[in-house]
Each structure stands twice: as C-alpha cells, then as structure tokens.
Amino acid sequence: MNVSSRQLLTFLEICRLQSFAKAAEAIPMSPSGVSMLVKELEEQVGARLFERTTRSVTLTEAGRRLQSVAERIVGELRTLQAVIGGAQAAVRSRLDVAATPMVASTLLPGVVRAFTDTHPHVRVHLADVDVNMVRRRVLEEEADIGLGFFIKPAAGLLREPLCRFRLMRISPPGTQPPGLGHSRPWSSLKGLPLVSLPTDNPIQALIEKHLVRLGSEPQERPRMNLIGTLIGMVQAGHGHAIVPSFVLDECLRHGLSVAMLVEPAAHLDLFLVSRRGAVAKPAAADFAQALKAAAARISK
C-alpha cells in the first residue's frame, strides 16, 4: 500500500465534518481534489470508505476501521514533526565557538556574558583549544565559528579580520621597571634569553621573520605551547618573550615589564573563521558583531 499522510488527513477531516464540501473548505482544497484523494485512498485499501447521499456522508464498516488507524498514524506523525522541530530549534539556538586559549580567557568571557544577556534563547558553548583544533572543529562542523591568528588562508575556511594587535616584548620582574614602558626596537632583543611558542604556531611564524634578522637561533630557545605558559615562564625569570598586545592586561597583572616593539612596528590580525559554504546561523552574525566591538576596545 502507498497511503499518503495527505490522504489520511483528508479522510479524517471528512469524518470530523461529515461533509466533503466542508472538508474542502477547511483544508483548504477544491471539492474535486478532495474527492480524488478519497478515491485514491479507497483504491489503496480496496474498499469503499463513505456512503454518500445528497443529504449525508456516513462511514462504511471499512471506513470505521480505518478511522482509528488513521487517527493513530496522524497522531504519531504530528509527534514526530514536533520532535524534529524541537531538535532543529535546539540546534538553531545553540552557538558553538572554538577559540585559542588566551583569546578565550581574555576576550570571550565578557562577550559571552553580554551576548547571552541580550540573546537569552541562545546557548553559547565555548571550546578553548589550540589553533589547529580551532581549524579542525570549524571544518568538521563541530564549531559554528572559530577565533585565532590565522596568518595564512586555510583551505575550506572563510577568514574575517576582527582587529589588529601590536607585538610587544615582555621582560621578567627586576630586569626593567614593571608596567608599560617606552616602545623598544627589535634590536633591543639581541642577546636576550627568549622563551617562545612552537615554530609551527602562526604567531611565532610571524615573530621568527623579525628575529632572524637579529641572528637568533630558534632551536636554542625553550618552547611553550600556550601564551599563558609563556607569561608564567617570564614571570619566573626564564627569559623574555614576544607576545600580542591583547594579553597586555594579563602581563601587567603579573608585574612584568612591557614594551611595544618598533623599527619596524609589527601587527597581528585576529580572525573569525567559518566553514566555506556553510549556512550561517542568525545568532552567529550577532555574536560576530559583539566580538568586533569587544576586540576593538582591547586592541592596541
């Protein structure tokens, strides 16, 4: 049998109203269309379903048996529709964000709080992962948007610049007066012990282009995976480091000496990334605007 939900809904509407004409108005559908659906349904079940006169429409015995079955089927279909609709609504009301750890800890807490205050129906789920995981999560649709310093375009990703940060030197307590001091040239790093990010980190890749001019050997430097660890190592006196200015407040809280690097001044772009070809959720655009406003306030 190839019975359609449309046939069953039409059949039940005729049962309820006891009239083909009234059912046609309620659906709405032309009277001939209603008669055609009933005829097709009768052919499928192999029996007449209604006795029709000029004054009345009554169910046959086969019609009465079909009525209870049709009500159950239609009821289950409506339940299924509600479940699927609820699941889709839950997906639409959830925003998954992946960001590198320092971006997640410095930029996002306030943004997420403010966004959920203005969008109480949206649940923001934040994953603080390294830049390679940000890329993977977005590409594999585990995250709607990602945040990181993507120096080079990545296949399958759309990059949208949020803001630009300076590169700065941070020094251990006691080596320089604490706090933000005068800008220093890159040549001021010559001969200083440095701790760095891994060479495959996008931020470090930009830094290395400047350090190579000083004759600094990358393999001679300790390597930390996270900027937060770099800050801790500098505070403990293991050396100096070069970091983006979005962690300025964090460095000042640790009592470090900070100097913006010049000659040349170097900048780093923070990007919002999404999967190429993906249909953006409405909440993602609003969240991106909130991110841009917050990033602009802390960019130096």
Secondary structure, 3 states (H helix, E strand, C coil): CCCCHHHHHHHHHHHHHCCHHHHHHHCCCCHHHHHHHHHHHHHHHCCCCEEECCCCEEECHHHHHHHHHHHHHHHHHHHHHHHHHHHHHHHHCEEEEEECHHHHHHCHHHHHHHHHHHCCCCEEEEEECCHHHHHHHHHCCCCCEEEECCCCCCCCEEEEEEEEEEEEEEECECCECCEECCCEEHHHHCCCCECECCCCCHHHHHHHHHHHHHCCCHHHCCECCCHHHHHHHHHCCCCEEEEEHHHHHHHHHCCCEEEEEECCCCEEEEEEEEECCCCCCHHHHHHHHHHHHHHHHHCC
